[in-house]
């Protein structure tokens, strides 16, 4: 099964590049930049989370080692090479500029380092792009400032996303920011319905006009909304190992990915923050295949959905869909 999964051409549509910072690279960058960090063993021991916020506390501390353009390049390149070995042929990377600009790292440093890696990824068979993500626990005014900074690099980003702590921070707070992004021709996506209620999914669709919903596990609590998502073909970028690690589900066998898939939802499988959650995208495919009794045909269908849900050019998508057909014959 592992060879089959890795051989499936697929897109990864929900991965936070800061969440791919492995302990070894964190220590390397910390030493290089004179930023004190624990040992690799101590860092791994800290990766026991009770909820989203407890994860975010460690996540933001780890990002402190990222200071130079070269740091961001190495971070993205490490992920992209790993993704290539997992069969990822399209990667749409979230990055959180506010995590860095709020500690004095210039926006240009962040985006230029990441962008250089995405451009070089073509050499290893991966088409990669950047989605600027807004930290929803900060103010809408700060979000707009960040978007405006991003628009100065319009050619380097393809979309706007919304992430971070969901509770009490509905998508409605960020309508103006997303309207501005759409006016500039950016794709828009949003985290909704992970810890927040199904209403947040509805707001993301109706107020932000999100083209994909990131997570969306609470969708099945609202049957009418579920029917709408199926009818409109709205993709969910689900992250099974992340959901278990953050106690959204106590056990992977309880995850609703297969129930949603069986209901006709356009489900995709992704890794979220793989350095922290113990699995890159192929690991997530294999884990749910085992826990939820998914067949090879199911996994191939989800890989196909991921390619169709990506923001890649149609000509490129067609190439990978053809290769997917060949891999599953």
One Martini backbone bead per residue (centre of mass of N, CA, C, O) as a GRO file, in nm:
protein
  329
    1UNK     BB    1   0.056   0.064  -0.019
    2UNK     BB    2   0.288   0.268  -0.005
    3UNK     BB    3   0.366   0.265  -0.304
    4UNK     BB    4   0.093   0.354  -0.406
    5UNK     BB    5   0.073   0.627  -0.260
    6UNK     BB    6   0.345   0.750  -0.368
    7UNK     BB    7   0.243   0.706  -0.679
    8UNK     BB    8   0.036   0.926  -0.634
    9UNK     BB    9  -0.074   1.186  -0.778
   10UNK     BB   10  -0.070   1.500  -0.590
   11UNK     BB   11  -0.218   1.735  -0.369
   12UNK     BB   12  -0.122   1.998  -0.145
   13UNK     BB   13  -0.362   2.224   0.041
   14UNK     BB   14  -0.266   2.172   0.366
   15UNK     BB   15   0.017   2.365   0.450
   16UNK     BB   16   0.236   2.482   0.694
   17UNK     BB   17   0.548   2.584   0.670
   18UNK     BB   18   0.608   2.626   0.976
   19UNK     BB   19   0.500   2.313   1.027
   20UNK     BB   20   0.790   2.189   0.889
   21UNK     BB   21   0.973   2.232   1.142
   22UNK     BB   22   1.218   2.056   1.229
   23UNK     BB   23   1.418   2.006   1.495
   24UNK     BB   24   1.687   1.999   1.340
   25UNK     BB   25   1.645   2.272   1.195
   26UNK     BB   26   1.595   2.443   1.443
   27UNK     BB   27   1.878   2.403   1.560
   28UNK     BB   28   2.043   2.502   1.323
   29UNK     BB   29   1.917   2.791   1.313
   30UNK     BB   30   1.967   2.870   1.604
   31UNK     BB   31   2.276   2.855   1.589
   32UNK     BB   32   2.314   3.050   1.347
   33UNK     BB   33   2.122   3.291   1.503
   34UNK     BB   34   2.142   3.295   1.815
   35UNK     BB   35   1.901   3.095   1.915
   36UNK     BB   36   1.759   2.959   2.170
   37UNK     BB   37   1.738   2.598   2.201
   38UNK     BB   38   1.654   2.304   2.234
   39UNK     BB   39   1.668   1.995   2.198
   40UNK     BB   40   1.550   1.757   2.003
   41UNK     BB   41   1.429   1.589   2.235
   42UNK     BB   42   1.278   1.825   2.376
   43UNK     BB   43   1.101   1.903   2.140
   44UNK     BB   44   0.955   1.632   2.101
   45UNK     BB   45   0.839   1.622   2.396
   46UNK     BB   46   0.653   1.888   2.344
   47UNK     BB   47   0.458   1.717   2.133
   48UNK     BB   48   0.197   1.767   2.350
   49UNK     BB   49  -0.143   1.811   2.293
   50UNK     BB   50  -0.476   1.941   2.389
   51UNK     BB   51  -0.482   2.178   2.170
   52UNK     BB   52  -0.453   2.434   1.960
   53UNK     BB   53  -0.317   2.639   2.154
   54UNK     BB   54  -0.084   2.457   2.259
   55UNK     BB   55   0.043   2.440   1.983
   56UNK     BB   56   0.081   2.743   1.909
   57UNK     BB   57   0.281   2.813   2.131
   58UNK     BB   58   0.511   2.639   2.002
   59UNK     BB   59   0.505   2.732   1.710
   60UNK     BB   60   0.593   3.033   1.764
   61UNK     BB   61   0.860   2.968   1.900
   62UNK     BB   62   0.995   2.814   1.664
   63UNK     BB   63   0.992   3.063   1.457
   64UNK     BB   64   1.237   3.232   1.586
   65UNK     BB   65   1.468   3.105   1.387
   66UNK     BB   66   1.339   3.284   1.162
   67UNK     BB   67   1.533   3.549   0.977
   68UNK     BB   68   1.617   3.465   0.688
   69UNK     BB   69   1.598   3.396   0.363
   70UNK     BB   70   1.750   3.125   0.392
   71UNK     BB   71   1.566   3.001   0.604
   72UNK     BB   72   1.307   2.994   0.428
   73UNK     BB   73   1.423   2.828   0.205
   74UNK     BB   74   1.500   2.574   0.371
   75UNK     BB   75   1.223   2.512   0.474
   76UNK     BB   76   1.082   2.471   0.196
   77UNK     BB   77   1.279   2.266   0.071
   78UNK     BB   78   1.240   2.040   0.275
   79UNK     BB   79   0.945   1.996   0.212
   80UNK     BB   80   0.951   1.955  -0.102
   81UNK     BB   81   1.128   1.700  -0.102
   82UNK     BB   82   0.933   1.534   0.066
   83UNK     BB   83   0.683   1.563  -0.115
   84UNK     BB   84   0.798   1.427  -0.366
   85UNK     BB   85   0.823   1.140  -0.221
   86UNK     BB   86   0.488   1.147  -0.182
   87UNK     BB   87   0.363   1.253  -0.474
   88UNK     BB   88   0.383   1.553  -0.498
   89UNK     BB   89   0.283   1.794  -0.767
   90UNK     BB   90   0.114   1.990  -0.574
   91UNK     BB   91   0.188   2.295  -0.382
   92UNK     BB   92   0.000   2.484  -0.130
   93UNK     BB   93   0.139   2.729   0.069
   94UNK     BB   94   0.126   2.830   0.381
   95UNK     BB   95   0.177   3.165   0.518
   96UNK     BB   96   0.279   3.365   0.823
   97UNK     BB   97   0.383   3.681   0.836
   98UNK     BB   98   0.302   3.779   1.130
   99UNK     BB   99   0.495   3.590   1.283
  100UNK     BB  100   0.744   3.777   1.172
  101UNK     BB  101   0.679   4.085   1.166
  102UNK     BB  102   0.617   4.101   1.484
  103UNK     BB  103   0.956   4.033   1.515
  104UNK     BB  104   1.110   4.204   1.262
  105UNK     BB  105   1.055   4.059   0.998
  106UNK     BB  106   1.053   4.109   0.684
  107UNK     BB  107   0.846   4.038   0.435
  108UNK     BB  108   1.054   4.000   0.208
  109UNK     BB  109   1.214   3.775   0.342
  110UNK     BB  110   0.995   3.565   0.349
  111UNK     BB  111   0.891   3.554   0.048
  112UNK     BB  112   1.163   3.518  -0.102
  113UNK     BB  113   1.251   3.249   0.020
  114UNK     BB  114   1.000   3.083  -0.053
  115UNK     BB  115   0.986   3.142  -0.358
  116UNK     BB  116   1.253   3.018  -0.444
  117UNK     BB  117   1.170   2.729  -0.375
  118UNK     BB  118   0.919   2.707  -0.560
  119UNK     BB  119   1.079   2.744  -0.823
  120UNK     BB  120   1.285   2.498  -0.780
  121UNK     BB  121   1.073   2.259  -0.765
  122UNK     BB  122   1.060   2.187  -1.069
  123UNK     BB  123   1.327   2.010  -1.058
  124UNK     BB  124   1.140   1.785  -0.869
  125UNK     BB  125   0.827   1.784  -0.978
  126UNK     BB  126   0.712   2.060  -0.840
  127UNK     BB  127   0.430   2.250  -0.801
  128UNK     BB  128   0.450   2.579  -0.651
  129UNK     BB  129   0.273   2.778  -0.395
  130UNK     BB  130   0.140   3.080  -0.239
  131UNK     BB  131  -0.043   3.138   0.077
  132UNK     BB  132  -0.166   3.392   0.240
  133UNK     BB  133  -0.199   3.412   0.598
  134UNK     BB  134  -0.428   3.494   0.843
  135UNK     BB  135  -0.441   3.599   1.176
  136UNK     BB  136  -0.735   3.582   1.361
  137UNK     BB  137  -0.627   3.686   1.652
  138UNK     BB  138  -0.605   3.930   1.502
  139UNK     BB  139  -0.671   4.208   1.343
  140UNK     BB  140  -0.822   4.336   1.066
  141UNK     BB  141  -0.615   4.562   1.031
  142UNK     BB  142  -0.366   4.376   1.023
  143UNK     BB  143  -0.462   4.212   0.783
  144UNK     BB  144  -0.465   4.443   0.576
  145UNK     BB  145  -0.167   4.515   0.597
  146UNK     BB  146  -0.067   4.238   0.504
  147UNK     BB  147  -0.199   4.234   0.231
  148UNK     BB  148  -0.064   4.489   0.119
  149UNK     BB  149   0.218   4.368   0.135
  150UNK     BB  150   0.154   4.129  -0.056
  151UNK     BB  151   0.075   4.304  -0.312
  152UNK     BB  152   0.383   4.376  -0.366
  153UNK     BB  153   0.383   4.037  -0.432
  154UNK     BB  154   0.170   3.925  -0.638
  155UNK     BB  155   0.347   3.716  -0.818
  156UNK     BB  156   0.401   3.519  -0.543
  157UNK     BB  157   0.086   3.496  -0.507
  158UNK     BB  158  -0.249   3.318  -0.509
  159UNK     BB  159  -0.352   3.373  -0.200
  160UNK     BB  160  -0.601   3.370   0.070
  161UNK     BB  161  -0.598   3.308   0.421
  162UNK     BB  162  -0.738   3.148   0.731
  163UNK     BB  163  -0.607   3.131   1.066
  164UNK     BB  164  -0.594   2.998   1.367
  165UNK     BB  165  -0.781   3.083   1.618
  166UNK     BB  166  -1.132   3.022   1.612
  167UNK     BB  167  -1.245   3.099   1.868
  168UNK     BB  168  -1.424   3.399   1.839
  169UNK     BB  169  -1.326   3.410   1.507
  170UNK     BB  170  -1.496   3.496   1.268
  171UNK     BB  171  -1.511   3.554   0.931
  172UNK     BB  172  -1.669   3.830   0.944
  173UNK     BB  173  -1.418   4.008   1.033
  174UNK     BB  174  -1.282   3.960   0.711
  175UNK     BB  175  -1.437   4.073   0.463
  176UNK     BB  176  -1.262   4.312   0.356
  177UNK     BB  177  -1.006   4.155   0.301
  178UNK     BB  178  -1.132   3.950   0.096
  179UNK     BB  179  -1.237   4.156  -0.103
  180UNK     BB  180  -0.960   4.266  -0.177
  181UNK     BB  181  -0.841   4.003  -0.282
  182UNK     BB  182  -1.048   3.952  -0.507
  183UNK     BB  183  -0.995   4.222  -0.659
  184UNK     BB  184  -0.685   4.105  -0.715
  185UNK     BB  185  -0.724   3.784  -0.797
  186UNK     BB  186  -0.745   3.609  -0.552
  187UNK     BB  187  -0.756   3.343  -0.388
  188UNK     BB  188  -0.989   3.177  -0.149
  189UNK     BB  189  -0.948   3.067   0.191
  190UNK     BB  190  -1.063   2.868   0.494
  191UNK     BB  191  -1.076   2.821   0.817
  192UNK     BB  192  -1.335   2.581   0.918
  193UNK     BB  193  -1.471   2.363   1.139
  194UNK     BB  194  -1.285   2.261   1.376
  195UNK     BB  195  -1.376   2.432   1.644
  196UNK     BB  196  -1.577   2.564   1.504
  197UNK     BB  197  -1.872   2.611   1.377
  198UNK     BB  198  -2.067   2.569   1.100
  199UNK     BB  199  -2.115   2.875   1.065
  200UNK     BB  200  -1.820   2.931   0.967
  201UNK     BB  201  -1.854   2.795   0.697
  202UNK     BB  202  -2.081   2.972   0.593
  203UNK     BB  203  -1.925   3.239   0.613
  204UNK     BB  204  -1.691   3.162   0.425
  205UNK     BB  205  -1.881   3.138   0.178
  206UNK     BB  206  -2.067   3.408   0.194
  207UNK     BB  207  -1.839   3.635   0.286
  208UNK     BB  208  -1.555   3.525   0.150
  209UNK     BB  209  -1.571   3.316  -0.086
  210UNK     BB  210  -1.471   3.037  -0.052
  211UNK     BB  211  -1.320   2.766  -0.239
  212UNK     BB  212  -1.217   2.648   0.035
  213UNK     BB  213  -1.215   2.421   0.315
  214UNK     BB  214  -1.042   2.413   0.613
  215UNK     BB  215  -1.132   2.109   0.722
  216UNK     BB  216  -1.467   2.080   0.819
  217UNK     BB  217  -1.562   1.856   1.041
  218UNK     BB  218  -1.848   2.009   1.133
  219UNK     BB  219  -2.044   1.974   0.893
  220UNK     BB  220  -2.230   1.723   0.994
  221UNK     BB  221  -2.407   1.909   1.196
  222UNK     BB  222  -2.518   2.027   0.904
  223UNK     BB  223  -2.715   1.907   0.668
  224UNK     BB  224  -2.771   2.145   0.478
  225UNK     BB  225  -2.473   2.223   0.441
  226UNK     BB  226  -2.377   1.957   0.330
  227UNK     BB  227  -2.554   1.960   0.078
  228UNK     BB  228  -2.432   2.216  -0.036
  229UNK     BB  229  -2.135   2.125  -0.060
  230UNK     BB  230  -2.198   1.901  -0.256
  231UNK     BB  231  -2.349   2.062  -0.480
  232UNK     BB  232  -2.091   2.277  -0.507
  233UNK     BB  233  -1.807   2.133  -0.468
  234UNK     BB  234  -1.669   2.179  -0.194
  235UNK     BB  235  -1.367   2.163  -0.068
  236UNK     BB  236  -1.185   1.962   0.164
  237UNK     BB  237  -0.899   2.015   0.382
  238UNK     BB  238  -0.788   1.745   0.532
  239UNK     BB  239  -0.633   1.648   0.876
  240UNK     BB  240  -0.613   1.374   1.053
  241UNK     BB  241  -0.360   1.380   1.243
  242UNK     BB  242  -0.419   1.658   1.356
  243UNK     BB  243  -0.698   1.597   1.485
  244UNK     BB  244  -0.581   1.398   1.692
  245UNK     BB  245  -0.353   1.566   1.822
  246UNK     BB  246  -0.589   1.802   1.896
  247UNK     BB  247  -0.863   1.647   1.988
  248UNK     BB  248  -1.100   1.629   1.782
  249UNK     BB  249  -1.007   1.330   1.788
  250UNK     BB  250  -0.927   1.052   1.975
  251UNK     BB  251  -0.951   0.872   1.707
  252UNK     BB  252  -0.913   0.774   1.383
  253UNK     BB  253  -1.170   0.586   1.377
  254UNK     BB  254  -1.359   0.859   1.434
  255UNK     BB  255  -1.333   0.983   1.176
  256UNK     BB  256  -1.526   1.171   0.914
  257UNK     BB  257  -1.408   1.138   0.628
  258UNK     BB  258  -1.572   0.893   0.517
  259UNK     BB  259  -1.854   1.002   0.560
  260UNK     BB  260  -1.819   1.245   0.373
  261UNK     BB  261  -1.736   1.092   0.123
  262UNK     BB  262  -1.999   0.914   0.109
  263UNK     BB  263  -2.177   1.190   0.085
  264UNK     BB  264  -1.996   1.366  -0.151
  265UNK     BB  265  -1.752   1.497  -0.059
  266UNK     BB  266  -1.464   1.693  -0.136
  267UNK     BB  267  -1.203   1.513  -0.039
  268UNK     BB  268  -0.892   1.582   0.128
  269UNK     BB  269  -0.543   1.504   0.191
  270UNK     BB  270  -0.341   1.625   0.468
  271UNK     BB  271  -0.086   1.769   0.709
  272UNK     BB  272  -0.044   2.080   0.796
  273UNK     BB  273   0.187   2.002   1.069
  274UNK     BB  274   0.410   1.756   1.039
  275UNK     BB  275   0.635   1.808   1.257
  276UNK     BB  276   0.405   1.799   1.497
  277UNK     BB  277   0.200   1.541   1.387
  278UNK     BB  278   0.356   1.282   1.252
  279UNK     BB  279   0.284   1.363   0.930
  280UNK     BB  280   0.273   1.336   0.612
  281UNK     BB  281   0.081   1.282   0.347
  282UNK     BB  282   0.130   0.976   0.321
  283UNK     BB  283   0.072   0.915   0.619
  284UNK     BB  284  -0.225   1.000   0.603
  285UNK     BB  285  -0.321   0.800   0.395
  286UNK     BB  286  -0.235   0.542   0.550
  287UNK     BB  287  -0.391   0.590   0.813
  288UNK     BB  288  -0.682   0.602   0.691
  289UNK     BB  289  -0.681   0.336   0.545
  290UNK     BB  290  -0.661   0.171   0.809
  291UNK     BB  291  -0.882   0.307   1.003
  292UNK     BB  292  -1.122   0.333   0.747
  293UNK     BB  293  -1.112   0.133   0.511
  294UNK     BB  294  -0.955   0.217   0.255
  295UNK     BB  295  -0.918   0.208  -0.068
  296UNK     BB  296  -0.747   0.254  -0.352
  297UNK     BB  297  -0.983   0.399  -0.490
  298UNK     BB  298  -1.027   0.611  -0.273
  299UNK     BB  299  -0.743   0.739  -0.280
  300UNK     BB  300  -0.749   0.814  -0.579
  301UNK     BB  301  -0.995   1.001  -0.557
  302UNK     BB  302  -0.858   1.203  -0.360
  303UNK     BB  303  -0.625   1.277  -0.544
  304UNK     BB  304  -0.804   1.387  -0.769
  305UNK     BB  305  -0.939   1.607  -0.601
  306UNK     BB  306  -0.682   1.765  -0.536
  307UNK     BB  307  -0.620   1.847  -0.829
  308UNK     BB  308  -0.899   1.981  -0.888
  309UNK     BB  309  -0.868   2.187  -0.626
  310UNK     BB  310  -0.655   2.329  -0.750
  311UNK     BB  311  -0.467   2.635  -0.877
  312UNK     BB  312  -0.395   2.519  -1.141
  313UNK     BB  313  -0.337   2.477  -1.447
  314UNK     BB  314  -0.505   2.290  -1.672
  315UNK     BB  315  -0.262   2.168  -1.822
  316UNK     BB  316  -0.125   2.053  -1.567
  317UNK     BB  317  -0.355   1.887  -1.454
  318UNK     BB  318  -0.383   1.691  -1.695
  319UNK     BB  319  -0.113   1.552  -1.661
  320UNK     BB  320  -0.166   1.436  -1.369
  321UNK     BB  321  -0.426   1.283  -1.434
  322UNK     BB  322  -0.295   1.093  -1.636
  323UNK     BB  323  -0.090   0.972  -1.434
  324UNK     BB  324  -0.305   0.865  -1.242
  325UNK     BB  325  -0.430   0.666  -1.436
  326UNK     BB  326  -0.171   0.499  -1.475
  327UNK     BB  327  -0.132   0.426  -1.161
  328UNK     BB  328  -0.445   0.275  -1.156
  329UNK     BB  329  -0.436   0.026  -1.371
   0.00000   0.00000   0.00000
